[in-house]
Amino acid sequence: MIENIVAYIYSITGLIFFISWQMNYSLTKYFLKERNFGKTLYLELFFLILVVFSYYLSSSAFFILLFIIHAANVFTIFFLKDHIIDSSKIFDSQIMEITTVSYYIVVGFLLIFLA
């Protein structure tokens, strides 16, 4: 039950990123701006708390993997913010958009089928 709720949250987040990308507004670029790293941190902490709560309720091993991913993202935001800003200037924005949208949608589908 909780897996489906978390899967819908991930899928809807991916859908929001996709729709904004198709409307020529990049949420990924928005979150990677230096002044918006606080919002990025809040988004990652939201998903980290959601994954911990979901693991507590269902004990699925897939939530451990998601915990590691989001914990690494929080660590990166805290300690390697300058590297993120530099790399966002190097990488093509289309690749970043596709990666972000794909991540959220694929995780949503994997949660439905594997957890």
N, C-alpha and C positions, 0 to 999 in steps of 0.2 A: 504494500500500500504506500509506504513512505517513498519507495523507489520511484513510483509513478509520479508522485508530487514533485520530487526533485527533478525527475526527467522533464516534466512540463516546465519547470522553472528554467532549466538550462535551455530547452528548446525555444521557449518564448524569448529568452535573452538573445539567443542566436538570431531569431526572427527579427527582433528589434534592431540589432546591428545590421542585418541584411537589408531591411527596409530603408534604414537611414542611408546605407551605402548606395542603394538604388535611387534614392532621391538626391544624390550628389552631396550628401553631408556625411562626413566620416566620424563616427563615434570613436573609432580606434584612434584617429589622430587627435580627437578632442581629449581622450583620456591620457594620451602620451605627451601632452603639452606640460611644461614644467609647472605651471600654476595649477594644473588640475590633478597633480599626483595624489593629493589628499582624497579626491573622489575615487581615484583608481584604487587607493588603499582601502577605502570603505567598501568598494565593490568586491575586492578580494577577501576582505574580512567577512563580509556577508556570506560569500560562498564557503569560506572556511568554517564558519559557525554552522552553516546549513549542513555541510558534510559531516562535521563532528556529531551534530544532533541526529542526523540520519544513520550514522554508524551505530550510535547508541541504541537506536530503535530497531535496526535490522541486522546488524553485525555482518554486513556484506563486505567481502574483501575488496570490491571495487571502490568502496568509499575510502579505503586506506590509500589507494592510488591517487584518488582525487585530493585527499588531504595532503599528500606529499607534493602534488603539483601546486596547490594553492599556498601551502606553506613556503615553498620555494619562490613563488611569486611575491609574497609578502616580504621575504628576506631580500629579494632583488630590489623591490621598491624602496626598502629602508636603506640598504647599504650600497646599491649600485645604480642609483638614480641617474648619475651623470652618464654612465655607459648606455643606459636605455635611451636617453636623449640623443646621444651621438649615433647610436645604431638606427634610431628612427629616421634620422636624416639620410642615412646611407641606403636603407632598404626602400624598395618601391612601395608606395602606399597601397597598390592593388594587391600585392602579395600579403601585406599585413592584414588587409580587409578580408581576403579569402581565408587566411589562417584563423582569424578571430571568429568569423562566422562558422567556419567548418568545425572548429573546436567545440563550440557550444552546441551545435546541432548534433554532431557525432556523439558527444558525451550523453546528450539526451536520449538518443536512440540506443546507445550501448546500455544505458541504465534500464531501459525498458526490456531489452532482450537478454542481458547478462546478469543483472543483479537480482 
